[in-house]
Amino acid sequence: MPTVACRKQGIAQTVTEEKITGSIEMSDLRESDHGPGRFVLCIRGIEPKYSRLTTYAVFFDNDDLQGIADAVMIDGL
């Protein structure tokens, strides 16, 4: 499981790379068998000017950021 410091770094990197602005919400960290990492958390940026939501999945293997992807809903989860 990634440390809190690693999660914060992954979130900061996602915000920078994806140019997320406005308020940011974060899901709980959970194990996943979908995606490039064993653990995933989602973040969502809310842009007040456009009322647009952007959601990204941030994947980790222990303290290694494995990837960032558009979050999708998977049936059965």
Secondary structure by P-SEA (a helix, b strand, c coil): cccaaaaaaaaaaaaaaaccccbbbbccbbbbcccccccbbbbbbbcccccbbbbbbbbbccccccccccccccccc
